[in-house]
Amino acid sequence: MMNIQINCIFNQIIYPNSTVDFSCFENGYMLLENIGSVEIITTNERVSLNNEIILVGNKFKLNNCSSKKSVEIRGITFSNLKRSIRNAPNIISIKDEYQVQLAKRTLNLPKGSQNLEQIYKDLGSLLSLNFSKCTQFLSTQFIDSRLIKINRYIRKYYWKPITLDFLAEMIGCTPVYLSNTYSKVFKVPPIRHLQMIRMKKAAMLLAETDLVIKEIAKNLGYISSSQFSVIFKRYYLYTPLEFRILNISKQKTIEEEKR
């Protein structure tokens, strides 16, 4: 399990003209969604929230200024991060569409042990996305599990026609999010990773088999031999045919030297 501890999952109603005090555990944060309009009050800030999702730490108050309408609050408190989060703002507003969907799913999962694993995964992803620039937060502890799924898929099905849009749709996120987060975790964009695997396999097939170049291109998921040749030359500085001829020449030289 990741290095966070869920302390409480709750729903609360704040009645008209009422204020409720909240506090987080040491090194803890709270994921909150307010259904309605409230004011959040911390030591240094006073911010109006209208149907928003936030990450907030330390002690704070939620004030319902309305004289007629109650406000529903959904929240999860968590703590025990492996290292304290430094340089992080006290209030972080979740605006990104993917993160909003992730937070809503986390906050609306039915309570029960069968959902805890998913809640931990989703919280880990939110923490990684929002705290990765803080000096003492280990974002590697909170890798989005869907990135592992994409990595495994690429390595297993590199021979299929694969696009960034297809990979993003497979895990329910945007292509930009997938490319950026995959690059942070694996130090290479997903499509670049795919090309690296294909090129390594292509070099082996050219050197060790008699398959025609058109067949090799097809076996590696390229739509045409010309597309394959362009990418191969960009990678190895030789066309597939030149690479094969060069490799045959090298093999002959090695065999002659052995005689």
N, C-alpha and C positions, 0 to 999 in steps of 0.2 A: 504494500500500500504506500501511497505517497505520504510525504511528511507533513500532513495536515490532520487535524482532529476536528470533526464536526461536533460542536457543542450543543446546538439546538436548531431545530427546524420549526418555524412557528408562523401562525397567522394571527393578526391582531387588528382590532377596530379602534380607531381614534375618533372619539365622538366630537361633535361641534364644540368649538371654543375650548378644546382640551389640549394639554401638552403631556407627552410621555417621555420619560428618561430611558435612555439605552446606554449600555456599556459593553465593550468587547473584552475578552480575556487578554492577558499579556501576549504580545506578538500576534494579536488576532485581528480579524476583519469581519465585516458583516456584508452579505449580499442582500440588498433590499429592493423591493418593487413596491411603489405606492400607487394604489388605484384611486386616483383623485388628486387634489392639490394640497400640499403641505409645505411647511418651512422646516428646513433642517438647520439646527443651531449647534455649532461647535465652539471651541474656545476662541478660534480666530475667524470663523466664517458664519455667515447667515445667508442661506441660499433657498430660493423658491423652487419647488419641484412639482411638476405636473405630469402624472402618469409616466414616471421615469424609473430606470433601474440604475442603482449606484452600488459601488463598493465603498464602504466607509469604515474607518477605524477609530479607536479610542472611545471617549465618552461623547455623547451628543443627545440632542433633544429633537423630537418631531412635534411640530405645533400645527394643529388644524385651526386655521384662522376663520374657517367658515362658521356661520351661525346656524346653518341649516343642514349641511351634508356631512355625514360621517366618511371617513377615509379608511380603506382596507390596506393593511401592510402585510406583505409576505416576506419572510426573511430566513436566512441561514447564517448562523454564527460559526466561525471556525478559527482555530488557533494552532499553536505548537508548530509553526513553520520551523524548518531546520535552522534557518538563520533569520534574524530580525530583518525587516524590510526598511532600508534606509533610503532617504531622498524620495520617498513616495508621498504623493499628496494625500491629505486626510480624506478627501472626497474625490472619487473617480466616477464620472458619469459614463455609463455604457451607451454608446451611440451607434457603433458599428452594427450593421444589420445582422451579420453572422453572430456576433457576440450577444446581441439582444435575443436572438432565437435560442442560443445556448443557455443564457441565463433564465429565460422563461421556461425552458424545458426542465432545468434544474429545480426551479422554484415550484413548479407545478407537478412534479412527480409525486405520486401517492407515497405517504410515509410507510416505511417497512424495510426490513433488512434486505429484501430482494432488489430494492432500488438503490441501495447505498453505494454499490460499486459504480453505477452510472453517475451518481451525484459526485463522487470523488473524482471521476474522470473529467466531468464537465467543469468542476471547480478548478481542477488543475490546469485545464486549458485556459480558463479566464484569467487565472493568476499569471500564467506564462505570458499571455498576450498583453497584460496591463502592467506587470512589474518587471519585465525582462531587462529594463534599463536601470533598475535600481541596483546600487553597487554591491549589496550583499544578498541578493536574491538569486538562488540557483535555479534558473529557468529549466535546466536540464532535468530537474526533478519532476517537471510538469509537462511532459511531452504529450501533445495531442495524440491519442492512440490511433486516430485515423491516419496519421502520417506514417505510422508503422505499417498499417494496412496497405497504403499506397506503395511504400518501399518494397514490401513483399510481392505485391501484384506486379510491379515493374520487373523485378528479378525473375519471377516465375513465368510471366506472359509477355516478355519482351518481343516475341515474334508476332504478336497481334498488332493490328493497326491501332495505335494509341495516340490520343491528343490530350492537351492540357484540359480542354473543356470536358472531355470524357472522364478524366480522373477526378476533376472537381465535382462533376455531377454524381459520380460514384459514392462520394462521401458527403454530399450535401453542402458544399461550400462554394465560394466564388473562385475562379481561376487565379485571381490576384492573391487572395488569402493563401491558397494552396502553394503557389510558387514562392511567396515570401517566407512562409513558415517552414516549408520543406527545406528551403535553402539555409535557414538558420540552424535547423537540426542536423541536416546531412551535408551541409557545406557545398551543396550543388543543387541547382534547380531540377525539378523532376524530369523534364524533357531532356535536359542535358545528361542526367543520370541514365535515362533510357538509351540515348545515343552512345554513351560510353560502353554500356553493356553490349549493344548491337555491334559496335565497331570491333570490340575484342573478339566477339563470336565470328564476325565477318573475316577478320584476319586469319583466324584458325581454319575456317572453311576454305578460304582461298589457298592456304598453305598445305592443308592436309587432305583435301578432297578434289575430285575432278568435276564437281558441280559447275554448271555454266553460271555466269554472273547473273543472268536473269532469274535463275532458280534460287540463288543465294539471296538476292534482293527480296524475292517473294517470301522465302522462309524467315526473313528477319522483319517482316511487316511493312516493307516499303511498297508504295503503290506502283512504282516503275523502276527499271534498272537505271534510268537516267537520274532519278532522284537519289537513289542509293549511291551512284558514282560520284555525284556532286558532294554529298556529305562525306563519303569515304576519302576523297581527295583533300577536302578541307581538314580532315582529321589526320591523315597519314602523309599528305603531300604527294601522293601517287594515286593514279586511278586504280580501280580494282585489277584491271588487266596488267598494268605496269607493276603493281605489287606482286601479282602471281608470277610474272616473268622474272622479276628480281629475286623472288624467293626460290624459284626453280634453279636460277643461276647460282645462287648461294649454296644450295644443296649439292649441285654438281661439283662445285669447287671443294666442298667439305669431303665428298666421296673420293675425289681425285687425290686429295691430300692424305687420305687414309691408306691409299694403295702404296 
